[in-house]
Amino acid sequence: MKAALYESPLGTYVMAEEGGALVGLWLMGQKYFPKELPPLGGGEGEMFFQTRRWLDAYFAGERPEPGELELRPKGSGFAREVWKLLLEIPYGQTATYGQLARELAKRRGLERMSAQAVGGAVGHNPISIIIPCHRVLGTKGQLTGYAGGLETKRRLLELEGVELALKSQDHP
């Protein structure tokens, strides 16, 4: 595995690549930041170039598609199913944890699925921004639970043109 830095308008991100695929993109110091990373540097490979280009386009207000990058997030089968659902939330739109739980239950042929379990998988998404966990809101559309912090989540959604009518739980 190799790691490199990306300087964004929201702070420094750490990118991780393994076997030609992106396996991680974390805001420096965020909740669930990996305990072990390879030494930073040597980040001039093709995947880092592609990821930087993708992020530059995103922060410029363009709409790059996640499918432009080879993503290989590491996690349980359940978590990977949830992350796949996140990739289906269109740019500039949001979904709730409950909506994701209902969709996952439907796909699995189940009557229901725990929104809390879905929320746990969303929160542990190792490839932030590109796998758009920031597009997931609470039941009533409120900003909740983002590993990079609620202000970062708010700024990402505003960049995408999402109007945030409701205040977050942390800002009554």
N, C-alpha and C positions, 0 to 999 in steps of 0.2 A: 504494500500500500504506500502511496505517496500523498503528501499534503502540501497545499499552497494557500496563500492568502488572496483575498479579493477585497479591495476597498470600495465600499458602496456608499451612497448618500446616507445610509442608516447606520453605518459602522463597518467594522472589519468582520468578514466572514472567513471561515476556514473551509476549504474544499478538500475532499479526499477522493482519490481515484485508485481503483484496483482492477487490474486486468483489462484496462481500456474502457471501463465504465465508471460513472460517477456513483460513489457509495455514500457520500456525505456532503452536506453544506450546512454549516452551523454558524450562527452569529456568535462571535467571540464572547465567552462567558455566559451564554444562555443556559437556562435550565436544561438538564440532560445533555450538557456538553460532554463529549467522550472523555473518559478518564485517561485513555492512552491514545496518542496519535504518533505517527512516525515524525521524525524531525521535519520541520518546515523547510522548504527549499526544493530545488529540483522540480519546481512546478511549471515546467515549460513544455510538458507533453501535450499531445493533441487534445485530450479530454479537457485539460485545464484551459487551453485556447478556446475550445468550443463553449465551455461553461462561461468563461469571461465574456465572450461575444454574446451569448444568450442573456446574461445578466445586464450587460451594457444596454442591449436593446430593451430589455424589460424596464430598467430604470429611466430610459429615454422616453417611456410612454408607448413603446411599440408592444405588440402582442405575440411574442415568440411562443411557439408550441413546445410543450414538454417532450413531444415525440422527436424533436430535433436532436435530443441527447440520448445516449444510452445510459439508462438509470438502472442501478442494481442495489436498491436499499436492502439492508440486512435486518431481518426481523422474523417473527413467527409467521406461519401461513395466514393466520387471522389478521395480523397487522398488515401484511402485504395486500390482502384483500381490501382492507380499509384504505390504504394508500392508493390502490388502483382506483377506488371510487373518488378519491380526492382529485385525481387527474381528470375526472369527467366534469368537474365543476368549471364552467366556462369563465374566462377572464371577465372581471367586472361583475360577477354574480356571486351569490353566497348560498349556503345551505346550512341547515341546523344539524346538530348531533342526532336529533330524533329522526330527521329525514334520512340521514345516512344509515341509521340503524334499521329503519323500515325498508330501505332499498336493499341492504345487505341481507336482511331476513328473507325478503322476497326472492332474491337470487339463490339463497340457500334452501328455499322451500320450507322455511320456518314461519311460525305464526308471529313471532316477535323476536327482537334482539335488544340487548341492553344498550341504551344510549351511553351509559357510563363506560362500558367496555369499549365501545367505538371511540369515545372521548379519550380513553387511555392510549389507544393506538394512534389517534390523531396527534396527541401530545408528544408521542415518542417518534414522530416522523423524522428520519435522519437527513432528509434532503429538503430543507425549508425553501420557500418561495417557489421553486420549480415544481415540487409536489405541494400544491397550494393549500396547506393546512390553515393558512391565515384567512381563507374564505369560509371557514366554519364558525358559525355564531351560536349563541345560546338559544333556548326555546323561543324567547320573545324577541329575537334579533339583537340581543345585547352582546357586546364584546366580552368574551370570557376566555380564560386559559390559553395563553400563547407562550411557548417556551422562550421566545425572544422578547417578551414583555408586551403589555397591551398597547403602549404607545407605538411600538414598531408595527404591530398588527394594524392599528388605526392608520398609520402612514402608508402601509402597503395597500390597504383597501381604498384609501383616498387616491393614491396613485392610479388605481384601476378605475376610478370614477364612481365608486360605491358611495352612495349617500348614507351617512350614519345618522339616522334619526334618533336612535335611542342611545343613552349614555351607558358606559360600561358599568359593571358592578362596583369597580374600584373608584368611580367618579360619579357619585349620586347627584 
